[in-house]
Amino acid sequence: MVYERLFTNHMHLTRPDEPLDRLTLPGCGGVYALTDSQGRLVLTIGAQSIRSSLMVRLCPQESGASGKRANLRAVSHTLWWRPTYSRFETSLVYLQVARELLGVDYRKQLAFGPVWFACLDRAEEIPCWTVREDPFGEEVAAAGPFVTRKKCARFIEQLEDIFDLCREHSVVQRAPRGQRCAYYDMGKCPAPCDGTSGIDVYRNSIEQSIEFALGESERIIEELSRRMESASTALDFESAQKYKEKTDIIRSIRSSSGRVADSLGGFNYLSIQRGSSRKKIKPFFIYRGRIDVGCEIPIVQLEEAAAEWMSYFQSSDNKPDECYTCRKENIQLVCHFISRSDKHCGLFIPQRVSVNLNEIVQRIRERFRT
């Protein structure tokens, strides 16, 4: 039965004509569902206190109260629930439950929206950068995620400025029989569309933009700096200024791009959330859109556990195996919490090549002081 698989506990409610005993209801936070006598879903929701939420929804509405509330007590027969101990865990469990119980419209019930990727399909003859929600595909280079569509579109504009990429994609597709636009006259496009610049040279610029977009910026900066110095030495100050402007754009991207990660391959986080008590914490392993839940531990055992947690990200067995839709929604959920400054959102620690275990332990201790 689907409810037995999604929830860890259940209880039968008293008859509608009998008083509801508050103390028999679960007092923890979590995700719960109400079903009728035929096992049909009445309601599913996440709550910081299941008991308080049920008392609002199952107790008679006081006369004169503003607004109307459906009488769920009359149709509710069984309560199913799964305890959770942090807002992130509640949202994750609710997402998993909603996918299975709420049908095709389950996304309307989620508290978070989409995130965006700057994507380029290498399989195209002359590829171009576009804004997409879905970053997946064997030949797709995807930079991001970005927290807003506007920031993602701005990033693509900056790529076009740095690497002199074509803004009129329908025109460059007709190369070398296209008609160059005003960007050539402004010195911002080499005009591969009409053959002024070879298409192979243009494809090389695209590959450089991919390298930069996915996080490899140091080589690009070094190359631009070298060209700027060379142009200055040759007294070509116009070109030197152009290279300087490109370098400035790169620095501005580094400081405030609205990007949560460089790429899907770098979207790896160790998230630490509150456990079942203030002296316990619970790890969540986020790897390219897959989320694995670890066992909660007492904070006093942090040093030993942290070393094991780090080994997760070096394992060859943790490749994402969920469907693209699940991974995409998991990424959206994680970005929703990372982009908020609320202290109740927990701790999200990026997992990069070099990880200092002592620093991670210190960050966790400072965040979850008892």
C-alpha positions in Angstrom: 0.0 0.0 0.0 1.4 3.4 -1.0 0.6 5.0 2.4 2.5 2.3 4.3 5.5 2.9 2.0 5.5 6.7 2.3 4.7 7.0 6.0 6.2 5.4 9.1 3.2 5.6 11.4 -0.6 5.6 11.3 -3.6 5.6 13.6 -7.4 5.4 13.2 -9.3 8.5 14.3 -12.3 8.5 16.6 -15.7 8.8 15.1 -16.8 12.3 14.1 -19.4 12.4 16.9 -16.8 11.6 19.5 -14.4 14.3 21.0 -10.9 14.4 19.6 -8.3 13.6 22.3 -5.4 16.1 21.6 -2.9 14.0 23.6 -3.3 11.0 21.3 -2.1 13.0 18.3 1.6 13.1 17.4 3.3 16.1 18.9 6.3 16.1 16.5 6.8 18.0 13.3 6.4 16.1 10.0 4.4 15.3 6.9 1.0 13.7 7.4 -2.0 12.6 5.3 -5.6 12.0 6.1 -7.6 9.3 4.3 -11.3 8.3 4.4 -12.7 4.9 5.2 -12.1 3.8 1.6 -8.4 4.7 1.8 -8.8 7.8 -0.5 -6.7 10.8 0.2 -8.4 13.7 2.0 -5.4 15.9 2.7 -1.6 15.8 2.9 0.5 18.6 4.3 3.8 19.3 6.1 3.7 20.9 9.6 6.1 22.0 12.3 3.6 20.5 14.7 1.3 17.7 13.4 -0.8 18.0 16.6 -1.5 21.7 16.2 -2.1 21.4 12.5 -4.7 18.6 13.1 -6.5 20.5 15.9 -7.0 23.4 13.4 -8.3 21.2 10.6 -10.3 18.6 12.5 -11.9 20.6 15.3 -15.2 22.4 14.7 -14.9 25.9 13.6 -16.1 28.5 16.1 -19.2 30.3 15.2 -18.5 33.8 13.9 -15.0 32.9 12.8 -13.9 34.6 9.6 -13.6 32.5 6.5 -15.0 29.0 5.8 -13.1 25.8 6.5 -14.1 22.4 5.2 -15.3 19.9 7.8 -12.5 17.3 7.4 -13.4 15.5 10.6 -16.5 14.1 9.0 -14.6 12.3 6.2 -11.2 11.6 7.8 -10.8 8.0 9.0 -7.0 7.3 9.2 -4.1 9.6 10.0 -0.7 8.7 8.4 2.5 10.5 9.4 6.2 10.6 9.1 8.2 12.6 11.7 10.7 15.2 10.5 12.9 17.5 12.5 13.9 20.4 10.3 12.2 22.6 7.7 14.5 21.2 5.0 13.6 17.6 5.9 9.9 18.4 6.0 10.1 20.0 2.5 12.0 17.1 1.1 9.6 14.5 2.5 6.6 16.5 1.4 8.0 16.7 -2.1 8.4 12.9 -2.2 4.9 12.4 -0.9 3.3 14.9 -3.2 4.9 13.3 -6.3 3.0 10.1 -5.5 -0.3 11.2 -3.9 -1.2 14.5 -5.6 -1.2 13.5 -9.3 0.0 15.6 -12.2 -0.8 18.9 -10.4 1.5 18.2 -7.4 3.9 21.0 -8.4 1.2 23.6 -7.6 1.4 22.6 -3.9 5.2 23.1 -3.6 6.6 26.1 -1.8 9.5 26.7 -4.2 9.7 27.6 -7.8 12.1 26.8 -10.7 15.8 27.6 -11.0 17.6 28.3 -14.3 20.6 27.1 -16.2 22.6 28.7 -19.0 22.6 25.7 -21.5 24.4 25.0 -24.8 23.8 21.9 -26.8 27.1 20.8 -28.3 25.3 18.5 -30.7 24.0 21.4 -32.7 26.0 22.4 -35.8 26.4 26.0 -34.5 25.3 25.9 -30.8 24.2 28.9 -28.8 23.5 29.6 -25.2 19.9 29.6 -24.0 18.0 29.8 -20.7 16.5 26.5 -19.6 15.0 24.8 -16.6 16.2 21.4 -17.6 20.0 21.1 -17.6 20.2 17.4 -18.6 21.5 15.8 -21.8 24.6 14.0 -22.9 25.8 16.8 -25.1 24.5 19.7 -23.0 26.9 22.1 -21.2 24.9 23.6 -18.4 26.1 26.5 -16.2 24.3 27.2 -13.0 21.8 26.9 -11.4 20.8 30.6 -11.1 18.2 31.7 -8.6 16.3 33.8 -11.2 15.7 33.7 -14.9 16.9 37.3 -15.2 20.3 36.6 -13.7 20.7 33.6 -15.9 19.9 35.7 -19.0 22.3 38.4 -17.9 25.0 35.7 -17.5 24.5 34.7 -21.1 24.8 38.3 -22.3 28.1 38.5 -20.4 29.3 35.4 -22.1 28.4 37.0 -25.5 30.4 40.1 -24.5 33.4 38.3 -23.3 33.8 35.9 -26.2 32.2 38.0 -29.0 29.4 35.5 -29.6 26.6 36.1 -32.0 23.4 37.6 -30.6 21.4 36.9 -33.8 21.4 33.1 -33.7 19.0 32.7 -36.7 21.5 34.7 -38.8 24.7 32.8 -37.8 22.9 29.6 -38.6 23.0 30.7 -42.3 26.8 31.2 -42.3 28.5 32.0 -44.5 25.5 33.4 -46.4 24.1 35.5 -43.5 24.1 39.2 -43.3 26.1 40.8 -40.5 24.5 43.1 -38.0 25.4 46.2 -36.0 27.4 44.3 -33.5 30.2 43.8 -36.1 30.4 47.6 -36.5 30.6 48.0 -32.7 33.5 45.6 -32.6 31.5 43.0 -30.6 31.2 40.3 -33.2 33.7 38.8 -35.7 30.8 38.2 -38.2 31.0 34.5 -38.9 27.6 34.8 -40.5 28.9 36.3 -43.7 32.3 34.6 -43.7 34.3 37.6 -42.5 35.5 35.3 -39.7 35.8 31.5 -40.3 33.2 29.3 -38.7 35.9 27.2 -37.1 37.3 30.2 -35.4 33.8 31.0 -34.1 33.4 27.4 -32.8 36.6 27.8 -30.9 35.2 30.9 -29.2 32.1 28.8 -28.2 34.4 26.2 -26.7 36.2 28.9 -24.7 32.9 30.2 -23.5 31.9 26.7 -22.3 35.2 26.3 -20.4 34.7 29.6 -18.7 31.0 29.1 -18.0 31.7 25.8 -16.2 34.1 27.4 -13.8 37.5 27.4 -15.5 38.1 31.2 -15.5 41.8 31.5 -14.6 43.1 30.5 -18.0 40.7 32.9 -19.7 41.8 35.8 -17.4 45.5 35.1 -18.0 44.9 35.0 -21.8 43.0 38.3 -21.7 45.7 39.9 -19.5 48.4 38.8 -21.9 46.5 40.2 -24.9 45.9 43.5 -23.0 49.6 43.9 -22.2 50.6 43.0 -25.8 48.1 45.6 -27.2 49.4 48.3 -24.8 53.0 47.6 -25.8 52.0 48.0 -29.5 50.2 51.3 -28.6 46.9 49.7 -29.6 45.0 51.3 -26.7 41.6 50.6 -28.2 42.2 46.9 -28.2 43.8 47.1 -24.8 40.7 48.8 -23.4 38.5 46.1 -25.0 40.4 43.3 -23.2 40.3 45.3 -19.9 36.5 45.6 -20.2 36.2 41.8 -20.8 38.4 41.2 -17.7 36.2 43.5 -15.7 33.1 41.6 -16.8 34.7 38.4 -15.5 35.4 39.9 -12.1 31.9 41.2 -11.8 30.6 37.7 -12.6 32.7 36.3 -9.8 31.4 38.7 -7.2 27.7 38.7 -8.0 26.3 36.4 -10.6 23.3 35.0 -8.7 24.7 31.5 -9.4 24.5 28.8 -6.7 27.1 26.5 -8.4 29.3 26.7 -11.5 27.7 23.6 -13.0 25.6 20.5 -12.4 28.8 18.6 -11.8 29.7 21.0 -9.0 26.3 20.9 -7.4 27.4 18.9 -4.4 26.6 19.8 -0.8 26.7 18.3 2.7 23.7 19.7 4.4 23.4 19.5 8.2 20.0 19.9 9.8 18.7 19.7 13.3 17.9 16.1 14.5 15.2 14.8 16.9 16.6 16.8 19.8 18.8 19.9 20.2 21.8 17.6 20.9 21.5 15.7 17.6 22.1 16.6 14.0 21.2 14.9 10.7 23.2 14.9 7.5 21.9 15.1 3.9 24.1 14.3 1.0 23.4 16.3 -2.1 25.1 15.0 -5.2 24.1 16.5 -8.7 20.4 16.5 -7.9 20.3 13.3 -5.9 19.6 13.6 -2.1 20.5 10.8 0.3 19.5 11.0 3.9 22.0 10.0 6.6 21.4 8.8 10.1 21.2 11.4 12.8 24.0 11.5 15.4 24.7 13.1 18.7 26.8 16.3 18.2 29.4 14.8 20.6 30.2 12.2 17.9 30.7 14.8 15.2 34.4 14.3 14.6 34.1 10.5 13.9 31.0 10.9 11.8 32.3 13.8 9.7 35.1 11.8 8.3 32.6 9.2 7.1 30.4 11.8 5.6 33.3 13.2 3.5 33.9 9.7 2.0 30.5 9.8 0.5 31.5 12.4 -2.1 34.7 10.4 -3.0 32.7 7.2 -3.6 32.2 5.9 -7.1 28.9 4.4 -6.1 26.9 7.6 -5.6 26.2 8.4 -9.2 22.7 10.0 -9.6 20.2 7.3 -10.5 16.9 9.2 -10.1 14.8 10.4 -13.0 15.6 13.8 -14.5 12.4 15.3 -13.1 13.2 14.2 -9.5 16.8 15.5 -9.8 15.6 18.8 -11.2 13.0 19.3 -8.4 15.6 18.3 -5.8 18.0 21.0 -7.1 15.2 23.6 -7.0 14.4 22.6 -3.4 18.1 22.9 -2.3 18.5 26.3 -4.1 15.3 27.5 -2.3 17.0 26.9 1.1 20.5 28.0 0.1 19.2 31.4 -1.2 17.5 32.2 2.1 19.3 33.7 5.0 16.9 32.2 7.6 18.9 30.5 10.3 16.2 27.7 10.4 17.3 26.6 6.9 20.2 24.6 8.2 23.8 24.5 7.0 24.8 23.8 3.4 28.5 23.1 2.9 29.8 23.0 -0.7 31.9 19.9 -1.5 34.9 20.8 -3.6 38.1 19.0 -4.6 39.9 20.2 -1.5 37.9 19.8 1.7 39.3 20.7 5.1 37.7 18.4 7.6 38.6 20.5 10.6 36.9 23.6 9.1 33.8 21.7 8.3 33.6 20.3 11.9 34.1 23.8 13.3 31.4 25.3 11.1 28.9 22.6 12.2 29.7 23.1 15.9 29.3 26.9 15.6 26.0 26.5 13.8 24.5 23.9 16.1 25.7 25.0 19.5 23.5 23.6 22.2 
